[in-house]
Amino acid sequence: MSGARPTRRALLAAGAVAAFAPPLFAHTAPQVKAFKGIRYATAERFAAPVALLDNREALGAFGPACPQRGDRYQPQSEDCLFLNVWTPSAEARARRPVMVYFHGGAYSTGSVTDPINDGAALAARGDVVVTVNHRLNALGYLYLPARFPDSGNAGQLDLIAALQWVQRNIAAYGGDPANVTVFGQSGGGAKIATLMAMPAAEGLFHKAITMSGQQVTVSGPLNAAKRAEAFLAELGTGVDPATAPVAVLVDALHAIDPVLGGGVYMGPVLDMKHLMRHPFWPDAAPQSRAIPMMLGNTVMETRAFYAPDGKQLGGLTFDNLAARIAPEMRIDIHPEWVATQFRARYPDASPLDLFHRIVTAARSWRGQVEEAEARARAGVPAFVYQLDFEAAKHTDDIGFAFGTTPDASPAQRAMSERMMDAFVRFARTGDPGWPAYDLNRRATMIFDTVSRVENDPRKWERELFARVPYIQPGT
């Protein structure tokens, strides 16, 4: 994915001349124009998408979310390949940086129709913002290679189709197809890390930001096949996943995951067709090393994961801390030893604080460290941030990055301004304004009430868990 700027002749040869025609629908809002519900592709179930590179007709409202467990996002439909564009100006020759957002939800849930992903405030700072819905869970990642060769990575292929649409059309909305930054939170960041190892994505984006979302390794085909078997068993004898009602497919997601336990996990697969290596193992994928990258995490990720009265936190004491952290760390390390080490290091911390500190470092932060180190070893260091503000938990950086935190306090608005400035600067220049991460200093921007650069924050925690090999959970 080279950052080289294509010539106008190359754009014309690729058919991009069509991008200079005006869009077909616009909704005017203060400062920015929104084009919602643009279909970028169609797809048959479990098949690769068919990109619609010449379509710019917008519905004027968000397209549906992919069918998923729960009813948070409505409407839902298998016909969910829609994107949305916000722009300060649709002047075709404005050549503004483009920021394309992929939502989180662990490959199984989520939608950019969530108000927290609204692109207006971010676009008002001068860039073009695009948000994308795509196929999730079994519809996007169920591995059935004998019948459907593209099924294990269909959701990733949707994202590639969306980026192809951006390359072909974004100039009509004032965007620069030679300066596209992808950014995403949680599963959205993991989708980006995976795209950085997919040959079909090469050249479609030029910078990348991942927010609490890493993909060091993807599902191997044997584990993916085990998950498909568990899913098909839950579906029931004689039920064909290709023709079953979509509600039946969604209900079968209750199947127990044969690798991790809990609900069956679906995600990208090392299928040796679309994905032929792990994104960040044994090294950073060579095809993407020229792409500037920013990696971020929150300081207390796991505060978003556990209910106060749930089995992990209800009745938590120092006496049962080791037993509670054991299954949650997702790595094979002696839990009693870990608990003892952390209690000695943080003698004033409560059991609750220690639980979140331990599990965040072992489970959530570790993948980011692996990716940052891989980039540094390759000589193309990433820029790293950590959100400490208000003991930030998983997802807190979404609202700050978009300027959409509900009922924001003055301090939260100031934090959002700081983060948006860094994101926009990175999208424009490839440099967010602090030193890159190398293996000597490990420079990290700490976003807080007083933001600052620290070298090797949480060094002790990093070194403690570095003694245990890391394989991404479930892969």
N, C-alpha and C positions, 0 to 999 in steps of 0.2 A: 504494500500500500504506500506507494511513493507520494511524497508531498509535492512533487513537481507540478507546476501549473500547466495545464494543457493549452495548446494554442487554439485560436479561434478556428483555424483550418481543421484541427483535430475534432473540435466540437461539432463543426458542420458535418464532417465525415461520419460522426457517430449519430447524426440525426438530431443533434441538440438545437438546431435552428428553430425547431418547432417550439422550443421553450420561450421564445420571444413573443408568442401570441398571448393576448390578455387572458387571464383566468375567466371562468364562466360565471362564478358567483362570488360575491364578497359581502361580509357583514361588517359594517363599520363600527368600531369601538373607539373610545378616547385613545389617541396616540397611535394605536395599532389597528390593523385590519386582520380579521380572522376568517379563515377558509376552513370550515369544519366538514368532516365526513367525505373526504376524497378517496374513492376506491383506487388502490394501487395494484391490485391483483385479484384473481379468482383462483379457486382451488377445489378439486375433488377431494373427498375424504382420504387422508393418508398419502396423498400425492403431492408432488412438488407444485408450487404455485405457478400460475401463468401471469406474468407481469403485464400490466396495462400501462405502458409507458406514455401513451398519448392522451390519457384521460385527465382532465382538470376540472371536471364538473363536481362541485361541492354540494352536499346535501343541505348545508346551512345548519346542521346539527350533527352531533357526534354519531358515528357509526356504532353498531352494537359491539359489546364485549364478547370475547370468546366464552362459550358455555363452560361453567366451572361450578364447584361446590359453593353453596351459599347464594344469597340473592342480593348481595350488596350492590352489584353493578347490573343495571337493567337499561335497555333490553339486552338479551344475550342471543347469539346466533352463530352457527357455524360459518355463516357468511360475514366474517368479521374483519376482512383485510382492508381497513380504512386508516387514513392518516389525517392530520390536521396541521394547518400552517398559520402562524402569526407573523406578521411583518410590519415594520414601521412604514414601509413604502413598497408598493408593488411595481415600482419603476424597474423595468427589465434590466437596465444597465447599472443598477445601484451597486451590485457586487458586494453585498454585505456577508459577513461570516454567517454560517448556518450551524445551528445546534439541534441535533436530532436526539430525542429522548425515548428510551425504552424503559417500560415500567417494570417494577419488581413483582414478587409473588412466587418465587421459587419455581418458576417455569409452569406453575399450575393454576395460579389465580392472578387477579389484578386487571387493571384497565387504565388507560390514560384519560378516560372520562372522569376520573376522580378529580374533584375541584383542586386538590393540592398540586395537580400537574398542569394547571392552566398556564399557558405560555405568554399571556398578555404582558405581565409586569416585566418578565425577562426580555421579551422582544422590545419593550419600550426603551431599553437601554441601547438599542441600535442594531441588534442581530436578528436574523430570521430564525424562528423556533418551529420545529416540527415534532409532533408526538405520534406514536405508532401503536396500533393494536395488531395482534397477530394470534395465531393458533397456539394454544397452551395444552398442558396435561396430555392425556392420551391422544387428543386430536393433533397435537403438535409433535409428540415425542414417543409415542408407543412404537416399539421396535418390532416390526413384522417384515423382515427383509425378503423372505421368500415370495410373499405376495405383493409387497409394496416397498420397493427398494429405497425410496426416499423417506419412509415413515419416521425413522428414528431422529431425523433432523429437520422435519418439515417446518417446525416453528422457526428454526434458524433461517431456512430458505425463504420464509416470508419476510424476515427482516432484510435479507439481501435484496429481495424484490422491492421493498420499500426504499432502500438506498439507491437502487437503480432508478426508481422513479424520481428521487431527489436529483440525481445526476442529470436526468433528462429535462426536468421541469423547473427546478428551483430558481433559475434565473428569471422566470416570469414573475416571481414573487420578490424580486430584488436580491436574491441570494447568489452567492458565488459557489458554483459546483466544484471549484478547485480548493475550497476552504470549508470543509464539512467536519464538524466535531460531533462524535457520538458521545452521549452521556446517559448514565442509567444508575438506578439505585437497587441494591440487593440483587435479586435475580436479573434485573436489567443490566447491572454491571457485569454479572457473570455471563450474560448473553454477549456482551461486548468483548470480554476476554476470549470467549469461544470464537467469535467472528475473526479475531486477530490471528487465528490458526486455520481458517477456512479459505482455501484458494479462491473460491468464487467471490469472496468479499474483497479481494485485493484491489486497491485503487478506488474503492467506493467511499472511503473516509480518510481523513488526514490527521486527526487528533482524537484522543479518547480520554474520557473521564469515567472512572468507576467509583461509586459511592456505596461503601459497605457491601460490595459485591465482587467476589473473586471466583475464578474457575481455573484452578491449578491443573486438575485432572478432570476428565469427563468420564461418563459411564463406559466401562468396557463392554464389548458386545455380549459377553457371557452373563454379566450382571443385568444388562438390559434385557436379555432374553428371559432370565429368571423373573424379572418384573413383568414382562409381557405374559408369561405363563400364569403368574399370580392374578394378573388382571383378567385374563381370559377365563380362569377358573371362577373368579367372582362373577363374571358376566353370565356364566352358566352354559351347560352343555347345549350344543345346537344353536347358540346365538352367534350370528356372524357380526363381528365388529364393523364390517364394511357397510352393513345395511341396518343395523340396530338403531332405534330412535336415539337421538343424542342424549336424552335424559337418562336412558339406560346406561350409556357409556359413562356419564358423569357419576351416576350412582355407584358404578363398579370401582370408582376411585377409592372407595372404602376398603379395598383389598389391602391386606397386610403386606408391607414391603418385606421381601425375603432377605434383604441385606441389612437394612437399617431398623426394621420394625416400624410401627406406626403406619400411617397411610402411605400407599404405594407412591414412590418417587418417580417422576418422569423428568428427563433432561436430555441434553445432547449426548450423542453416542459416537464412540470411535468406530464408525461404520466402514472405514477404508474406502468410502466413495466420496462423501462430502467433507469428512473430517478424518484426516489420516495421521494425526499426532495430537498429543495433549497440548493445551494452550501454553502452559508454563512448566512443563516437565518433559524432558530433563533440563530444559532451558527455555528461555523466551522464544516464541516462534519466530524464526528468522524473517518471514515475510513481512512482519510488522515492526521490526526493530527501528525503522526510520520514523515511525509515528510517535510524536510527543505524547506522553501518557501522564495522567494524574490519578493517583490512588488515594482514596479517603476512607476513613472509618470513624465511628463514634466511640467515645471513651468507655461507655457502659452499654454496649450493644444489647446485651441480654435483658436489660430492664424492660424491653418490649416483648419478651418471649414468654414470661411466666406470670401466672395469676398469683396475687398475694396469698390466696388461700388454697392454691393448687398443691399437688403432691410434692413438688420440688421445694416450695417456699413455706407452705403451711407447717407451723411448728418447728421451723428451722432453728437449730441450736449448734453450739460448737461441737456437741457430742455426736450429732448426726450429719455434720457438714461434709465429711469425707464420703459418706454413703450417698448423699444427695448430689454431689458434683460428679461422682464416678460415671454415670451413664451420660451426663450432659457435656462432658469435655470432648467427647467423640474422638479421643485418641487413647492409646493403650499406655497408661502411665499409672503409677501407684498412687491412688487417691489419698490415702492417709499421709503419705510422705508429702504430697503437694499441699494438703491442708496445713500440716505442721510448718512447712516452709513459709507459707503465706501468713500464718498467724505470727510467726517470729518476725517477719519483715514488716507487718502492719499491726503492731500490738494493740492499737486503739480502735481498729476496725470491728464493726459488728459482724455477726454471722451473715447477715444479708449482704453487706458491702463486700465481704470476702467471696461469697458465692458469685456475685456478678463480676467481680474483678477476675476471679479464677476462670470462670466459664467464658467470659468475653475474650480473655487472652488465649485460652486453649482452643476455642471453637471458632470464634468470629474474626479475631484479629490475625490469627496465624496465616491464613491464606494471603492476606495483604502483604505480610512480611515476606512470604515466599515469592510473591510476584515482584516486589520491590527489589529483593536480592537478585532474582533472576535477571532483571533489567540491568542492575548495576554490574553484575558479572559479565554481561554482554557488551558493556561499554556504552549503553544507551539509557542512562538512569532516568527513572520516573521522578515526578514531583509528588511528594507525600503530604497529606494533611491529616489531622486528628481533631475532631470536634469535641471539645471539652465543655462547651457552654451549657450551663444548667445540667451537668452530669448527663450529657446527651445520650439518648438511647437510639436503637435502630429506627430508622425512618425520620428522625428529627431533622436531618440535613435536607430532606426533599423540600419542605416549605421554605427553608432559608435560601436554597438555590433558586427556587422559582419566585420568591417574594410572595408566598401564598399562605404563610403560617396564620391559622385562624386566630382572630382576636389578639393580634400580636401586641405585646407590651413595647414601650419605647426601646428597652434593651434588646428585645427580640428583633425589632425592626432594624436596629443598628447592626446586629449580627447578620441579618439577611443582606443588608447593603454590602457588608464586607465580603460575604461569600459570593454574592452575585458579581461584584467587581472582579474577584479572582477568577471566577468561571468565564466571564466575558473576556477578560484580558487573555486568558489561556486560549480561548477559542480564536481570538484575533491573532495572537503572536506565538502560541506554543510555550509561553512562559507566564506562570501565574503570579510571579513577583517574589519568589523565594528560591533558595538554592535547591538544586536537584539532589536526590537521595543517592549517596554512595556508601560503600561498605566501611569507610573510615569515620565519617561524621554522622551519617544517617539523619541528615537535616530534615526536620518535620515542622510544618506550619501548625501551630496549635491555635485553632479558632476558639476564642474565649472572650470574656468581657474586655480583657486586654490581650489582643492577639499577638503572637510572638513566634519566632523560630527557635526550636529546641533541637539539640543534637541527641539522638538516640533516646527519646522519651520511653519510659517503661523498660529500660534496658534490662533490668533484673528479671522481669517477667519474660521478656523475649528469650533471654539466655536460659532460663529454667526450662521452657518448653522446647527449645531448640535441640535438646538432648534426645527427643523422641521423633522418629521419622513422621513426616506429614503426608497423608494421602487424603484428598478431599472426601468428606463423609459420603458414603454411598457409591463411590465410583470404583 
